[in-house]
Amino acid sequence: LALVDAGTIRVIDALILTKADDGTVDATELSDIAQLGELQALETELAELLAADDVAHLAAAMDPGTTAGVLIWENLWAAPFASAARRSGGQLIATGRIPIQAIIASIEADEAHATEGD
């Protein structure tokens, strides 16, 4: 909520996936939860972008007997950069995210390399 209130992100969709021991999947939208507390403010703004195919794809990555939170958000801080790039004739040619595990491994490798040089 702090990131939303600060204008850093916009939450587009959020749901809770539960995969039972038998492999059946239950998807719960925030609108299905009676007591949201402070999250109630988000629920009214959600686009509910995720479709049944998306849920099936996400659930395939889950182990039986687990629960996952799914959050789709827009980085509002990037919008001015993207607009300026488009106005200048730029175009997006790739997008992606670096998993935190890869970042940590890279930092640890750099630290180990620096230590070996001492």
PyRosetta script that sets phi, psi and omega in degrees:
from pyrosetta import init, pose_from_sequence

init()
pose = pose_from_sequence("LALVDAGTIRVIDALILTKADDGTVDATELSDIAQLGELQALETELAELLAADDVAHLAAAMDPGTTAGVLIWENLWAAPFASAARRSGGQLIATGRIPIQAIIASIEADEAHATEGD")
pose.set_psi(1, -34.7)
pose.set_omega(1, 179.4)
pose.set_phi(2, -63.6)
pose.set_psi(2, -38.9)
pose.set_omega(2, 178.8)
pose.set_phi(3, -68.2)
pose.set_psi(3, -36.5)
pose.set_omega(3, 176.7)
pose.set_phi(4, -67.3)
pose.set_psi(4, -48.4)
pose.set_omega(4, -178.5)
pose.set_phi(5, -62.0)
pose.set_psi(5, -32.3)
pose.set_omega(5, -179.8)
pose.set_phi(6, -81.2)
pose.set_psi(6, -7.1)
pose.set_omega(6, -179.0)
pose.set_phi(7, 78.9)
pose.set_psi(7, 16.9)
pose.set_omega(7, -179.8)
pose.set_phi(8, -80.1)
pose.set_psi(8, -40.3)
pose.set_omega(8, 179.0)
pose.set_phi(9, -134.5)
pose.set_psi(9, 162.1)
pose.set_omega(9, 170.1)
pose.set_phi(10, -124.0)
pose.set_psi(10, 123.9)
pose.set_omega(10, 178.4)
pose.set_phi(11, -79.3)
pose.set_psi(11, 124.9)
pose.set_omega(11, -177.6)
pose.set_phi(12, -97.6)
pose.set_psi(12, -40.8)
pose.set_omega(12, 178.6)
pose.set_phi(13, -155.3)
pose.set_psi(13, 152.6)
pose.set_omega(13, 177.2)
pose.set_phi(14, -152.2)
pose.set_psi(14, 137.1)
pose.set_omega(14, 175.4)
pose.set_phi(15, -153.3)
pose.set_psi(15, 165.7)
pose.set_omega(15, 178.6)
pose.set_phi(16, -116.3)
pose.set_psi(16, 125.4)
pose.set_omega(16, 177.1)
pose.set_phi(17, -105.8)
pose.set_psi(17, 132.2)
pose.set_omega(17, 175.4)
pose.set_phi(18, -122.9)
pose.set_psi(18, 123.6)
pose.set_omega(18, 178.4)
pose.set_phi(19, -108.7)
pose.set_psi(19, 113.7)
pose.set_omega(19, -177.9)
pose.set_phi(20, -70.8)
pose.set_psi(20, 166.6)
pose.set_omega(20, 179.2)
pose.set_phi(21, -58.9)
pose.set_psi(21, -29.4)
pose.set_omega(21, 179.6)
pose.set_phi(22, -85.6)
pose.set_psi(22, 2.1)
pose.set_omega(22, 177.2)
pose.set_phi(23, 93.2)
pose.set_psi(23, -6.7)
pose.set_omega(23, 177.6)
pose.set_phi(24, -70.8)
pose.set_psi(24, 148.1)
pose.set_omega(24, -174.3)
pose.set_phi(25, -120.1)
pose.set_psi(25, 135.7)
pose.set_omega(25, 175.7)
pose.set_phi(26, -119.2)
pose.set_psi(26, 125.4)
pose.set_omega(26, 177.5)
pose.set_phi(27, -106.9)
pose.set_psi(27, 124.3)
pose.set_omega(27, -179.2)
pose.set_phi(28, -115.3)
pose.set_psi(28, 118.7)
pose.set_omega(28, 175.0)
pose.set_phi(29, -80.8)
pose.set_psi(29, 157.0)
pose.set_omega(29, 177.8)
pose.set_phi(30, -58.9)
pose.set_psi(30, -32.1)
pose.set_omega(30, -179.6)
pose.set_phi(31, -66.5)
pose.set_psi(31, -16.6)
pose.set_omega(31, 178.7)
pose.set_phi(32, -86.6)
pose.set_psi(32, -4.9)
pose.set_omega(32, -177.0)
pose.set_phi(33, -100.5)
pose.set_psi(33, 125.0)
pose.set_omega(33, -175.0)
pose.set_phi(34, -69.9)
pose.set_psi(34, -44.7)
pose.set_omega(34, -174.4)
pose.set_phi(35, -109.1)
pose.set_psi(35, 87.9)
pose.set_omega(35, -179.2)
pose.set_phi(36, -91.1)
pose.set_psi(36, -16.6)
pose.set_omega(36, -177.2)
pose.set_phi(37, 60.5)
pose.set_psi(37, -131.5)
pose.set_omega(37, -177.5)
pose.set_phi(38, -65.6)
pose.set_psi(38, -21.5)
pose.set_omega(38, 179.5)
pose.set_phi(39, -71.2)
pose.set_psi(39, -10.8)
pose.set_omega(39, 179.0)
pose.set_phi(40, -55.9)
pose.set_psi(40, -35.7)
pose.set_omega(40, 179.6)
pose.set_phi(41, -62.7)
pose.set_psi(41, -34.7)
pose.set_omega(41, 178.6)
pose.set_phi(42, -72.2)
pose.set_psi(42, -39.8)
pose.set_omega(42, -172.9)
pose.set_phi(43, -55.6)
pose.set_psi(43, -37.7)
pose.set_omega(43, -177.1)
pose.set_phi(44, -71.9)
pose.set_psi(44, -17.7)
pose.set_omega(44, -176.7)
pose.set_phi(45, -98.8)
pose.set_psi(45, -6.0)
pose.set_omega(45, -173.3)
pose.set_phi(46, -69.7)
pose.set_psi(46, 139.6)
pose.set_omega(46, 177.9)
pose.set_phi(47, -87.4)
pose.set_psi(47, -12.0)
pose.set_omega(47, -176.8)
pose.set_phi(48, 48.1)
pose.set_psi(48, 61.6)
pose.set_omega(48, -175.5)
pose.set_phi(49, -76.2)
pose.set_psi(49, -31.5)
pose.set_omega(49, -174.7)
pose.set_phi(50, -69.7)
pose.set_psi(50, 133.3)
pose.set_omega(50, 179.8)
pose.set_phi(51, -106.3)
pose.set_psi(51, 175.6)
pose.set_omega(51, -179.0)
pose.set_phi(52, -58.4)
pose.set_psi(52, -38.5)
pose.set_omega(52, 178.1)
pose.set_phi(53, -63.1)
pose.set_psi(53, -38.8)
pose.set_omega(53, 178.0)
pose.set_phi(54, -64.0)
pose.set_psi(54, -43.5)
pose.set_omega(54, 179.5)
pose.set_phi(55, -61.3)
pose.set_psi(55, -44.0)
pose.set_omega(55, 179.6)
pose.set_phi(56, -62.6)
pose.set_psi(56, -42.1)
pose.set_omega(56, 179.1)
pose.set_phi(57, -63.8)
pose.set_psi(57, -45.3)
pose.set_omega(57, 179.3)
pose.set_phi(58, -65.2)
pose.set_psi(58, -42.8)
pose.set_omega(58, -178.7)
pose.set_phi(59, -64.5)
pose.set_psi(59, -29.8)
pose.set_omega(59, 179.0)
pose.set_phi(60, -62.3)
pose.set_psi(60, -26.3)
pose.set_omega(60, -180.0)
pose.set_phi(61, -85.9)
pose.set_psi(61, -5.6)
pose.set_omega(61, -177.5)
pose.set_phi(62, -93.1)
pose.set_psi(62, 148.1)
pose.set_omega(62, 171.9)
pose.set_phi(63, -82.4)
pose.set_psi(63, 149.4)
pose.set_omega(63, 174.8)
pose.set_phi(64, -59.0)
pose.set_psi(64, 145.1)
pose.set_omega(64, 179.2)
pose.set_phi(65, 79.6)
pose.set_psi(65, 21.3)
pose.set_omega(65, -179.5)
pose.set_phi(66, -122.9)
pose.set_psi(66, 164.5)
pose.set_omega(66, 177.5)
pose.set_phi(67, -128.2)
pose.set_psi(67, 141.5)
pose.set_omega(67, 179.9)
pose.set_phi(68, -132.5)
pose.set_psi(68, 144.4)
pose.set_omega(68, 171.1)
pose.set_phi(69, -99.9)
pose.set_psi(69, 133.9)
pose.set_omega(69, -179.7)
pose.set_phi(70, -117.7)
pose.set_psi(70, 127.5)
pose.set_omega(70, -177.7)
pose.set_phi(71, -131.7)
pose.set_psi(71, 123.7)
pose.set_omega(71, 175.1)
pose.set_phi(72, -110.3)
pose.set_psi(72, 124.5)
pose.set_omega(72, -178.9)
pose.set_phi(73, -138.1)
pose.set_psi(73, 160.1)
pose.set_omega(73, 176.1)
pose.set_phi(74, -110.4)
pose.set_psi(74, 131.6)
pose.set_omega(74, 176.3)
pose.set_phi(75, -81.7)
pose.set_psi(75, 95.7)
pose.set_omega(75, -178.0)
pose.set_phi(76, -65.7)
pose.set_psi(76, -26.7)
pose.set_omega(76, 179.2)
pose.set_phi(77, -63.1)
pose.set_psi(77, -22.9)
pose.set_omega(77, -177.3)
pose.set_phi(78, -86.8)
pose.set_psi(78, -14.0)
pose.set_omega(78, -175.4)
pose.set_phi(79, -58.9)
pose.set_psi(79, -45.4)
pose.set_omega(79, 178.9)
pose.set_phi(80, -61.5)
pose.set_psi(80, -37.9)
pose.set_omega(80, 177.3)
pose.set_phi(81, -64.4)
pose.set_psi(81, -46.7)
pose.set_omega(81, -178.8)
pose.set_phi(82, -61.7)
pose.set_psi(82, -41.8)
pose.set_omega(82, 179.0)
pose.set_phi(83, -63.7)
pose.set_psi(83, -44.3)
pose.set_omega(83, 179.4)
pose.set_phi(84, -63.5)
pose.set_psi(84, -40.6)
pose.set_omega(84, 179.0)
pose.set_phi(85, -63.4)
pose.set_psi(85, -44.2)
pose.set_omega(85, 179.4)
pose.set_phi(86, -63.9)
pose.set_psi(86, -42.3)
pose.set_omega(86, 179.1)
pose.set_phi(87, -62.7)
pose.set_psi(87, -26.7)
pose.set_omega(87, -179.7)
pose.set_phi(88, -91.3)
pose.set_psi(88, 6.3)
pose.set_omega(88, 178.4)
pose.set_phi(89, 91.2)
pose.set_psi(89, 3.9)
pose.set_omega(89, 179.5)
pose.set_phi(90, -75.3)
pose.set_psi(90, 159.7)
pose.set_omega(90, 176.1)
pose.set_phi(91, -144.8)
pose.set_psi(91, 148.1)
pose.set_omega(91, 179.5)
pose.set_phi(92, -74.3)
pose.set_psi(92, 124.6)
pose.set_omega(92, 179.1)
pose.set_phi(93, -111.5)
pose.set_psi(93, -14.3)
pose.set_omega(93, 177.7)
pose.set_phi(94, -161.5)
pose.set_psi(94, 155.8)
pose.set_omega(94, 175.9)
pose.set_phi(95, -148.0)
pose.set_psi(95, 156.5)
pose.set_omega(95, 178.6)
pose.set_phi(96, 174.1)
pose.set_psi(96, 176.1)
pose.set_omega(96, 179.3)
pose.set_phi(97, -129.2)
pose.set_psi(97, 147.2)
pose.set_omega(97, 175.1)
pose.set_phi(98, -98.1)
pose.set_psi(98, 120.2)
pose.set_omega(98, 179.7)
pose.set_phi(99, -61.6)
pose.set_psi(99, 142.0)
pose.set_omega(99, -178.2)
pose.set_phi(100, -56.0)
pose.set_psi(100, -33.8)
pose.set_omega(100, 179.4)
pose.set_phi(101, -62.2)
pose.set_psi(101, -37.7)
pose.set_omega(101, 178.8)
pose.set_phi(102, -68.9)
pose.set_psi(102, -37.6)
pose.set_omega(102, 178.3)
pose.set_phi(103, -65.7)
pose.set_psi(103, -46.0)
pose.set_omega(103, 179.7)
pose.set_phi(104, -62.0)
pose.set_psi(104, -43.9)
pose.set_omega(104, 179.2)
pose.set_phi(105, -61.3)
pose.set_psi(105, -39.6)
pose.set_omega(105, 179.3)
pose.set_phi(106, -66.1)
pose.set_psi(106, -43.0)
pose.set_omega(106, 178.1)
pose.set_phi(107, -63.2)
pose.set_psi(107, -44.1)
pose.set_omega(107, 179.4)
pose.set_phi(108, -63.9)
pose.set_psi(108, -38.6)
pose.set_omega(108, 178.0)
pose.set_phi(109, -65.5)
pose.set_psi(109, -41.1)
pose.set_omega(109, 177.3)
pose.set_phi(110, -62.9)
pose.set_psi(110, -42.8)
pose.set_omega(110, 179.5)
pose.set_phi(111, -64.9)
pose.set_psi(111, -40.8)
pose.set_omega(111, 178.9)
pose.set_phi(112, -65.6)
pose.set_psi(112, -39.0)
pose.set_omega(112, 178.6)
pose.set_phi(113, -65.9)
pose.set_psi(113, -40.1)
pose.set_omega(113, 179.1)
pose.set_phi(114, -66.1)
pose.set_psi(114, -38.4)
pose.set_omega(114, 179.8)
pose.set_phi(115, -67.3)
pose.set_psi(115, -38.8)
pose.set_omega(115, 179.1)
pose.set_phi(116, -64.8)
pose.set_psi(116, -28.5)
pose.set_omega(116, -178.7)
pose.set_phi(117, -77.8)
pose.set_psi(117, -13.4)
pose.set_omega(117, -178.5)
pose.set_phi(118, -72.9)
pose.dump_pdb("model.pdb")
